[in-house]
Amino acid sequence: MNENDLRDCFAMFAMMGAVMMNKEPYDDMAVAELSYNLADAMLVARRPQEEAGITAIRKRKTNEKKI
């Protein structure tokens, strides 16, 4: 699955949630735009974040053999 397929899948689930929560008539285009905006935010959120501070320190590799 490539990123465009994943984006469509995220948008589909976001659209289902938006339509199910809204009991009144809705604007189709507004729901579609909202769904893809949410899908884009989900794609950004799943990208690896740069670590900072103490968590950015990597453990050193040693050549010591454990007995």
VENJO-V71813 format. One record per residue. N is the residue number from 1. NEAR is the number of other ideal C-beta (glycine too) atoms within 8 Angstrom. Layout:
[[N	NEAR] [N	NEAR]]
This chain:
[[1	4] [2	5] [3	6] [4	6] [5	8] [6	10] [7	12] [8	9] [9	9] [10	12] [11	13] [12	9] [13	8] [14	13] [15	12] [16	8] [17	8] [18	12] [19	9] [20	6] [21	5] [22	7] [23	2] [24	4] [25	2] [26	9] [27	5] [28	6] [29	6] [30	8] [31	12] [32	10] [33	8] [34	11] [35	13] [36	10] [37	8] [38	11] [39	13] [40	9] [41	8] [42	10] [43	12] [44	7] [45	6] [46	5] [47	6] [48	3] [49	4] [50	5] [51	6] [52	5] [53	5] [54	4] [55	6] [56	8] [57	5] [58	4] [59	4] [60	4] [61	4] [62	4] [63	4] [64	4] [65	4] [66	3] [67	2]]
